[in-house]
Amino acid sequence: MSNGDKDPVNEWAFLGRGILRTFKRDVIAIALGVVIGAVIGVVVAYILGRSSQFGIKFGALVGAFIGLAARSWTSRLFDFDHPPRDKNPDA
């Protein structure tokens, strides 16, 4: 690192914080999806005449998938993928 780059320890810390932040957001998205899916699953199971246990299981599974899929479709994996806003990229 002869050109004066940052210390590699800082890069590892930055990477670790990014992974933990992404993991935390994914867990929150999955948990919300499971809760919402389970509630909707109970309602649908009642309407269809199925057991509530089936509705909770199926709804939670589908809700977890939808929550995680929505999280990955609506946000970038890393925050540094965005170009800097204060600089003109054409300059």
C-alpha positions as a printed NumPy array, in Angstrom:
array([[  0.   ,   0.   ,   0.   ],
       [  2.536,   2.526,  -1.133],
       [  0.039,   5.034,  -2.543],
       [ -1.346,   6.096,   0.848],
       [ -4.562,   4.059,   0.899],
       [ -6.511,   3.493,   4.083],
       [ -5.484,   0.906,   6.59 ],
       [ -6.888,  -2.549,   5.632],
       [ -8.332,  -2.885,   9.142],
       [-10.719,  -0.035,   8.352],
       [-11.803,  -1.782,   5.159],
       [-12.558,  -4.958,   7.094],
       [-14.492,  -2.974,   9.68 ],
       [-16.451,  -1.237,   6.917],
       [-17.223,  -4.579,   5.296],
       [-18.26 ,  -6.099,   8.636],
       [-20.587,  -3.206,   9.431],
       [-22.13 ,  -3.475,   5.974],
       [-22.735,  -7.201,   6.377],
       [-24.262,  -6.754,   9.832],
       [-26.464,  -3.889,   8.627],
       [-27.672,  -5.969,   5.653],
       [-28.289,  -8.989,   7.893],
       [-30.269,  -6.883,  10.36 ],
       [-32.447,  -5.419,   7.609],
       [-33.03 ,  -8.87 ,   6.106],
       [-34.059, -10.298,   9.489],
       [-36.497,  -7.432,  10.052],
       [-37.991,  -7.9  ,   6.562],
       [-38.396, -11.643,   7.12 ],
       [-39.955, -11.175,  10.571],
       [-42.465,  -8.631,   9.309],
       [-43.277, -10.848,   6.33 ],
       [-43.846, -13.858,   8.601],
       [-46.16 , -11.942,  10.94 ],
       [-48.207, -10.374,   8.151],
       [-48.294, -13.644,   6.193],
       [-49.411, -15.644,   9.236],
       [-52.28 , -13.239,   9.919],
       [-53.399, -13.299,   6.294],
       [-52.971, -17.085,   6.257],
       [-55.322, -17.504,   9.227],
       [-57.949, -15.347,   7.543],
       [-57.654, -17.22 ,   4.245],
       [-57.716, -20.594,   6.031],
       [-60.915, -19.555,   7.815],
       [-62.514, -18.469,   4.546],
       [-61.481, -21.663,   2.746],
       [-62.455, -23.921,   5.655],
       [-58.948, -25.213,   6.305],
       [-57.245, -25.615,   9.655],
       [-55.719, -22.509,  11.177],
       [-52.405, -24.323,  11.638],
       [-52.184, -24.864,   7.889],
       [-52.963, -21.199,   7.275],
       [-50.341, -20.014,   9.745],
       [-47.624, -22.279,   8.319],
       [-48.352, -21.539,   4.694],
       [-48.874, -17.823,   5.264],
       [-45.673, -17.485,   7.292],
       [-43.647, -19.279,   4.625],
       [-45.06 , -17.205,   1.787],
       [-44.766, -14.02 ,   3.861],
       [-41.103, -14.691,   4.632],
       [-40.372, -15.221,   0.953],
       [-42.255, -12.09 ,  -0.112],
       [-40.604,  -9.995,   2.621],
       [-37.097, -11.074,   1.661],
       [-37.799, -10.795,  -2.061],
       [-39.22 ,  -7.295,  -1.622],
       [-36.173,  -6.325,   0.419],
       [-33.792,  -7.509,  -2.278],
       [-35.793,  -5.916,  -5.106],
       [-36.118,  -2.492,  -3.496],
       [-32.657,  -1.856,  -2.069],
       [-29.055,  -2.189,  -3.122],
       [-26.778,  -4.665,  -1.436],
       [-24.092,  -2.144,  -0.565],
       [-24.516,   1.553,   0.14 ],
       [-21.331,   2.521,  -1.679],
       [-22.794,   1.407,  -5.037],
       [-24.433,   4.837,  -5.31 ],
       [-22.407,   7.507,  -7.14 ],
       [-21.418,  10.514,  -5.03 ],
       [-24.11 ,  13.195,  -5.175],
       [-21.822,  16.172,  -4.761],
       [-19.641,  15.41 ,  -7.783],
       [-20.552,  15.629, -11.455],
       [-19.797,  12.238, -13.126],
       [-19.369,  13.908, -16.523],
       [-16.623,  16.262, -15.348]])
